[in-house]
Amino acid sequence: HDHFLSGPQPLPEDEQHLPSTVSSCSGGVVVFTTDYGQVYTYKQNALSRQKVAPMHVSSISGVEDMSSLEDLHDGAIMYNLYLRYQHRLIYTYIGSILAAVNPYQNLPGLYDRAAVDRYSRHYLGEISPHIYAVANECYRSLWKRLQNQCVLISGESGAGKTESTKLILTFLSAMSQRSLDSPGASSTGSTSRVEEALLESSPIMEAFGNAKTVYNNNSSRFGKFIQLHFSQKGNIQGGRIVDCILPNP
Ligand SMILES: Nc1ncnc2c1ncn2[C@@H]1O[C@H](COP(=O)(O)OP(=O)(O)OP(=O)(O)O)[C@@H](O)[C@H]1O
């Protein structure tokens, strides 16, 4: 029987409910082993719902969208990300927000041309969570909402913000190129240079803006606001990169 364990309520900041199973129950003592390997022993008569609560079925197998979790607390969110990560599923939605877990390795096929095509043909949430789905939603919303769109990427150092930014730019560049290749569109060749310039700006920016730190071998030492301008047809016409959030010396 799966359970979440907890200490006294409210939980101290560094404690959270943990997914566990009862490994033994005799002599008035219950032993719980968490899925992460820790062992907790409780006197049976001292157990309360505050300490141990049944785990909802939605938390046991993992969900693609964590807004559908019945147990909504840090422990349930962490466990869901953990379950998916074990199957190399690094992306998970929380409604329309995407949570990404850094895999620290290349995952074959995850970002290839076929993936760009697949995500360009589906709305966010229709197929498995992916950074391309966020980029696609952003691109489509330019026409759906007729408003500027913005993607905010946040996370601790080494979480994968820079890589995620590059993936979004890759997707948008592919969409831009496609809008020029579509029948009736006349490609001038100059816009494809804009896309190339955009993608090739990353290594240049990294050459003088990144440094090795204890957290990340390729850590950005300043934040970037990247603005892209799209034509009505859907191709990128230009853009700019503004450095911001300079850390204190
Ligand atoms: N989606 C991914 N797939 C494979 N490896 C990744 C992915 N995202 C990040 N990484 C790896 O993790 C490293 C750190 O990621 P990244 O530089 O994007 O972090 P960051 O959040 O921008 O960190 P900082 O705030 O320090 O700049 C990358 O150099 C890369 O090796």
The ligand as a Gaussian input file, in Angstrom:
#p B3LYP/6-31G(d) Opt

LIG

0 1
 N       17.607000      19.626000     -22.638000
 C       18.876000      19.269000     -22.390000
 N       19.373000      18.146000     -22.923000
 C       20.648000      17.760000     -22.688000
 N       21.506000      18.442000     -21.891000
 C       21.065000      19.584000     -21.330000
 C       19.729000      20.065000     -21.544000
 N       19.575000      21.206000     -20.853000
 C       20.756000      21.436000     -20.239000
 N       21.654000      20.470000     -20.529000
 C       23.061000      20.368000     -20.035000
 O       23.176000      21.109000     -18.842000
 C       24.149000      22.135000     -18.977000
 C       23.674000      23.383000     -18.229000
 O       22.532000      23.918000     -18.872000
 P       22.361000      25.487000     -19.133000
 O       23.672000      26.131000     -19.416000
 O       21.262000      25.644000     -20.136000
 O       21.855000      25.959000     -17.684000
 P       21.344000      27.417000     -17.238000
 O       20.053000      27.215000     -16.524000
 O       21.336000      28.335000     -18.408000
 O       22.475000      27.805000     -16.175000
 P       23.074000      29.258000     -15.759000
 O       22.004000      29.949000     -14.984000
 O       24.252000      28.885000     -14.907000
 O       23.468000      29.943000     -17.013000
 C       24.309000      22.345000     -20.478000
 O       25.605000      22.807000     -20.806000
 C       24.059000      20.960000     -21.023000
 O       25.230000      20.174000     -20.934000

